[in-house]
Amino acid sequence: MPRQSPGADTATDTGADGGAGGRGQARRAARRRKPAERPETLRRLVPQALVVAFLAGGTSAFVAADKAVRLTVDGVPKTMHTFADDVRELLDDEGLDVGAHDVVAPGPNAAVDSGDEIVVSHGRPLTLTLDGRRERVWTTARTVEEALRGLGVRAEGAHLSVPRSAAIPRTGLVLDVRTERAVTFMADGRERTIRTNAATVHEALGEAGIVLRGQDTTSVPPTGFPRDGQTITVMRISDTREVREEPIVFSVEKTRDAALFAGTEVVVRQGAPGVRRVVYALRTVNGVRQKPRRISEEVVREPVTEQVRVGTRQLPSSVRGADGLDWAALAHCESGGRPGAVDPSGNYGGLYQFDTGTWRALGGTGRPQDAPAEEQTYRAKKLYVQRGASPWPHCGRRLYR
């Protein structure tokens, strides 16, 4: 038989097997291709597997970093998710500014874990006038009642300028508080103690049923603030006026006169006091009269100045014929040695009991009892030279001892 060529075999197989031969050939071709295709397939699958593994690991890390926390700001809570590591970062992420008077719990440096609760309370300025004393304080309370409780202010029975339930805005609030106080009044002989939140003493008086009339007042200013435990006295005041006439002392004008002996004074014009009319305000407080207060005056009569002549002439040292006598003994007998002595009748005066006519006849002026003792002795000596001891019938013999 002649040898068949490869091409003849192929054709024979295809023809002999028909469809079956075609399918086998396809499988053989596939087997021949498979070793060559496997490296390419692996090159495609490895990167895909790496991507899937990376995504799986990243998802686990993402889930671990996400934290569910509860954030409460000024009493308003919300649940949120965050990646912040600490409270400060969380607040920054939320755009919350924390000032010096704000309170954050836990503190800004505290770490944030899932399930934590962070509370932020903003500070609010409160201008508080408590029982008359004004000050500015900061509080994180959101209502007046919370603020008063936090400040330790007793609100029971107190007067508040705004309701207790009023909210305190972040911009601040002005609050006037007058607590209830015990005040005692002493009035009209009675003691009365009341409990009040009055703003003034006058207002508290009204609550106690005490009325001020006219000039009445209190021991503390009526506009003052009544303090707890304070005792206040009510002063009943009555005012009257009194007119008095008072003397005006006259002045004395003295003129030197060489015709008169030294020590002698002669009144040329008698002085006379003037008169002034004075109006006084008289005040009585709780029945006790106070010191009068002068409110006006006028002169009714001017005073008259007294004019006096004053002697400057020196007295003689002696009188011939009379110097050696005991004039002291005579004076002691007549007047007890008193230059200004006057007898009961008023007609005789001085050491030697001169009458006015004899005194002037001897050169004296005025009254003998007003003259100096030396002048009286001098004129007594002159009288002795003229008449001896006869002017002193009872005491004259004393001159000779």
C-alpha positions in Angstrom: 0.0 0.0 0.0 1.4 3.4 -0.7 2.3 5.5 2.5 -0.2 8.2 3.3 0.8 11.7 4.0 0.0 13.5 7.2 -2.5 15.5 5.4 -4.3 12.4 4.2 -4.4 11.1 7.7 -6.0 14.2 8.9 -8.5 14.2 6.3 -9.3 10.5 6.8 -9.7 11.1 10.6 -12.0 13.9 10.0 -14.0 12.1 7.6 -14.1 8.8 9.4 -15.1 10.3 12.8 -17.4 12.9 11.5 -18.6 15.2 14.4 -16.9 13.1 17.0 -13.5 13.6 15.5 -14.0 17.4 15.5 -14.8 17.6 19.2 -11.8 15.5 20.2 -9.6 17.7 18.2 -10.9 20.7 20.0 -10.2 19.1 23.3 -6.6 18.3 22.3 -6.1 21.8 21.1 -7.4 23.1 24.4 -4.9 20.8 26.3 -2.1 22.1 24.2 -3.1 25.7 24.9 -3.7 25.4 28.7 -0.1 25.4 29.9 0.5 28.5 28.0 -2.5 30.4 29.3 -2.1 29.7 33.1 0.6 32.3 33.9 -1.4 35.0 32.3 -4.5 34.1 34.4 -2.5 34.2 37.6 -1.1 37.6 36.7 -4.6 38.8 36.5 -6.0 37.2 39.7 -3.2 38.2 42.2 -3.7 42.0 42.1 -7.4 41.5 42.5 -6.9 39.4 45.5 -4.5 42.0 47.0 -7.1 44.7 46.5 -9.8 42.7 48.2 -7.5 41.9 51.2 -6.5 45.6 51.6 -10.1 46.8 51.4 -11.1 44.2 54.0 -8.3 45.4 56.4 -9.1 49.1 55.8 -12.7 48.6 56.6 -11.8 47.0 59.9 -9.5 49.9 60.8 -12.2 52.5 59.8 -14.8 50.8 61.9 -12.4 50.7 64.9 -11.6 54.5 64.7 -15.2 55.6 64.5 -16.7 56.2 68.1 -20.3 56.8 69.1 -20.5 59.5 71.8 -23.2 61.6 73.5 -22.5 65.4 73.5 -24.7 67.6 75.7 -24.3 71.4 75.2 -26.2 73.6 77.7 -28.6 70.8 78.5 -29.3 69.8 74.9 -28.0 66.3 74.1 -27.2 64.6 70.8 -25.6 61.3 69.9 -22.9 61.5 67.3 -20.0 59.6 65.6 -16.5 61.0 65.7 -12.9 60.2 64.9 -11.5 62.7 67.5 -8.8 61.4 69.8 -9.6 63.8 72.7 -12.4 66.1 73.9 -10.6 69.3 72.6 -10.4 67.8 69.1 -14.1 66.8 69.3 -15.1 70.4 70.3 -13.0 71.9 67.6 -14.6 69.6 65.0 -18.0 70.7 66.3 -17.0 74.4 66.2 -17.5 74.9 69.9 -15.4 77.6 71.5 -14.7 77.1 75.2 -14.1 80.3 77.2 -12.5 80.9 80.7 -16.0 80.8 82.4 -17.2 77.7 80.5 -17.2 74.2 82.0 -16.3 71.0 80.1 -16.6 67.5 81.6 -14.5 65.5 81.2 -11.7 68.1 80.6 -10.4 69.1 77.2 -7.4 66.8 77.4 -9.4 63.7 78.2 -9.4 60.9 75.6 -12.6 60.1 73.8 -13.9 56.5 73.7 -17.0 55.1 72.2 -19.9 55.4 74.7 -18.5 58.5 76.4 -20.7 61.5 77.4 -19.2 65.0 77.1 -21.0 67.9 78.8 -20.4 71.5 77.9 -21.9 74.3 80.0 -21.3 77.9 78.9 -20.7 80.6 81.5 -23.2 83.4 81.7 -22.5 86.8 83.3 -25.0 87.7 86.0 -25.2 91.3 87.4 -26.6 90.5 90.8 -27.8 93.1 93.3 -28.3 91.1 96.6 -29.9 93.1 99.4 -28.5 96.4 98.1 -25.0 95.1 97.3 -24.2 94.9 93.6 -21.6 92.5 92.0 -21.0 90.7 88.8 -20.7 86.9 88.9 -20.5 84.1 86.4 -22.7 81.0 86.4 -23.3 78.0 84.2 -26.9 77.8 85.4 -29.5 78.2 82.7 -32.3 79.6 84.8 -32.5 82.2 87.6 -33.6 79.5 90.1 -30.6 77.3 89.3 -28.2 80.3 89.6 -29.6 81.3 93.0 -29.3 77.8 94.3 -25.7 77.5 93.0 -24.8 80.9 94.7 -26.4 79.8 98.0 -29.0 82.6 97.9 -32.1 81.9 100.0 -34.9 82.7 97.6 -37.9 81.7 99.9 -39.9 84.9 100.6 -37.5 86.9 98.6 -38.3 89.6 96.0 -36.9 88.9 92.5 -36.8 91.4 89.7 -37.4 88.6 87.2 -39.3 85.2 87.6 -37.4 82.3 89.1 -38.1 80.3 85.9 -36.6 82.9 83.6 -33.8 81.8 81.4 -30.4 83.4 81.6 -29.1 84.1 78.1 -25.4 83.7 77.2 -25.2 87.5 76.9 -26.1 87.8 80.6 -28.9 89.0 82.9 -29.4 91.8 85.4 -31.1 90.4 88.6 -32.2 92.2 91.8 -32.8 90.0 94.8 -34.1 91.2 98.2 -34.2 88.4 100.7 -36.6 88.2 103.6 -35.2 89.9 106.7 -36.2 90.5 110.3 -36.4 94.2 111.2 -37.4 95.7 114.6 -38.9 99.2 114.9 -39.0 101.2 118.2 -41.9 103.6 117.8 -44.3 105.4 120.2 -43.0 103.4 123.2 -43.6 100.0 121.5 -41.4 97.5 119.8 -42.5 95.8 116.6 -40.6 93.1 114.7 -41.6 92.2 111.1 -40.3 90.0 108.3 -39.9 92.0 105.1 -38.2 92.1 101.7 -38.7 95.8 101.5 -36.2 97.9 99.5 -36.2 100.9 101.9 -36.7 101.6 105.5 -39.7 103.8 104.6 -41.3 100.9 102.7 -40.8 98.6 105.7 -42.4 101.2 108.0 -45.5 101.0 105.9 -45.5 97.2 106.2 -45.3 97.7 110.0 -48.2 100.1 110.0 -46.1 103.0 111.2 -46.8 106.4 109.7 -44.3 109.3 109.6 -45.9 112.8 109.9 -44.5 116.3 109.5 -40.8 116.3 110.7 -40.8 112.7 111.9 -37.8 110.6 110.8 -35.9 107.5 111.7 -32.5 106.7 113.3 -31.3 105.6 109.9 -32.1 107.4 106.6 -35.7 106.4 105.5 -34.2 105.8 102.0 -31.6 103.3 103.4 -31.7 99.6 103.0 -33.1 97.7 106.1 -30.6 95.0 107.2 -31.5 91.7 108.8 -31.6 92.0 112.6 -31.5 95.8 112.5 -33.3 97.9 115.1 -34.6 101.2 113.9 -35.9 104.0 116.1 -38.8 106.2 115.0 -38.3 109.8 116.1 -41.4 111.9 116.6 -40.4 115.5 116.0 -42.3 118.7 116.7 -40.9 122.2 115.9 -41.9 125.5 117.5 -40.5 129.0 117.7 -39.7 131.2 120.6 -38.9 135.0 120.7 -36.6 136.3 123.4 -35.4 139.8 124.3 -31.7 139.7 125.4 -29.5 142.5 126.7 -26.6 143.9 124.7 -23.7 144.7 127.0 -22.5 148.3 126.8 -18.9 149.2 126.3 -16.8 151.5 128.6 -14.8 154.4 127.3 -12.1 155.7 129.6 -10.3 159.1 129.3 -7.2 160.0 131.2 -7.6 163.2 133.5 -4.7 164.9 135.1 -7.0 166.9 137.4 -7.9 163.7 139.3 -5.6 161.8 141.6 -4.2 158.5 140.4 -6.6 155.7 141.1 -9.7 157.9 140.9 -12.3 157.2 138.3 -15.3 159.4 137.6 -18.2 158.2 135.6 -19.2 161.1 133.2 -22.0 159.2 131.5 -23.6 156.1 132.8 -23.7 153.2 130.4 -26.9 151.5 129.5 -27.4 148.0 128.0 -29.1 147.6 124.6 -31.8 145.1 123.7 -31.9 142.6 120.9 -34.9 140.4 119.9 -33.8 136.8 119.1 -36.0 134.1 117.4 -35.1 130.5 118.4 -36.2 127.3 116.8 -37.2 124.7 119.4 -37.3 121.0 118.6 -38.7 118.2 120.6 -37.7 114.6 119.8 -39.8 111.9 121.4 -40.8 114.3 124.1 -37.3 115.5 124.9 -36.5 119.1 124.2 -33.4 119.7 122.2 -31.0 122.7 122.5 -32.6 125.8 121.0 -31.2 127.0 117.6 -31.0 130.7 116.9 -32.5 131.5 113.5 -32.8 135.3 113.5 -32.2 138.4 115.5 -32.7 142.2 115.4 -31.5 145.1 117.6 -34.4 146.8 119.4 -32.3 149.3 121.3 -28.7 150.2 120.9 -26.5 150.2 124.0 -25.2 153.4 125.6 -21.4 153.6 126.0 -20.3 154.5 129.5 -17.7 157.3 129.7 -15.2 157.4 132.6 -12.5 159.9 133.5 -9.4 158.2 135.0 -7.1 160.3 137.3 -3.4 160.5 136.7 -2.4 163.1 139.3 0.0 161.8 142.0 -1.3 162.1 145.6 0.7 164.1 148.2 2.8 162.0 150.4 1.9 163.8 153.6 -0.2 166.5 155.3 1.5 168.6 157.9 0.1 168.2 161.4 -1.6 164.9 160.6 1.1 162.4 159.4 2.0 161.0 162.8 -1.5 159.8 163.8 -2.8 156.2 163.8 -5.1 156.4 160.7 -5.3 152.7 160.4 -6.8 152.4 163.9 -9.4 155.1 163.0 -10.3 153.3 159.7 -10.7 150.0 161.5 -13.0 151.6 164.0 -15.1 153.5 161.4 -15.4 150.9 158.6 -13.6 147.8 159.6 -10.8 148.9 157.3 -12.9 148.5 154.1 -12.4 151.3 151.5 -15.8 150.6 149.9 -17.8 150.3 153.1 -21.2 152.2 153.2 -23.3 152.7 156.4 -26.9 151.3 156.5 -28.4 154.7 155.8 -26.3 155.1 152.6 -25.2 158.6 153.6 -21.6 157.8 154.7 -19.0 155.8 152.9 -15.3 154.8 152.7 -12.6 154.1 155.3 -13.5 157.1 157.4 -17.2 157.3 156.6 -17.3 160.6 154.8 -20.6 162.2 153.8 -20.7 163.3 150.1 -20.8 167.0 150.9 -17.7 166.9 153.2 -15.9 164.7 150.6 -16.4 167.2 147.8 -15.6 170.1 150.1 -12.2 168.5 150.6 -11.7 168.3 146.8 -12.9 164.8 146.2 -15.1 163.8 143.2 -17.7 161.2 143.0 -18.4 159.1 146.1 -15.8 158.6 148.8 -16.3 154.8 148.8 -15.3 154.7 145.1 -11.9 156.5 145.7 -8.6 154.7 146.3 -7.7 154.1 150.0 -4.7 156.4 149.7 -6.9 159.3 148.5 -9.4 158.7 151.3 -6.6 158.8 153.9 -5.2 162.0 152.4 -8.5 163.8 152.5 -9.1 162.5 156.1 -5.8 164.1 157.1 -7.0 167.4 155.5 -10.2 167.2 157.4 -8.3 166.6 160.7 -6.1 169.7 160.1 -9.3 171.7 159.7 -11.5 170.3 162.5 -9.4 167.9 164.6 -10.9 164.6 165.7 -14.4 166.0 166.0 -15.7 164.6 162.7 -15.3 161.1 164.3 -16.8 161.5 167.8 -16.8 157.8 168.7 -13.6 156.7 167.1 -11.5 159.9 166.9 -9.5 159.0 170.1 -8.0 156.0 168.2 -5.8 158.4 166.4 -3.7 159.0 169.4 -2.8 155.5 170.5 
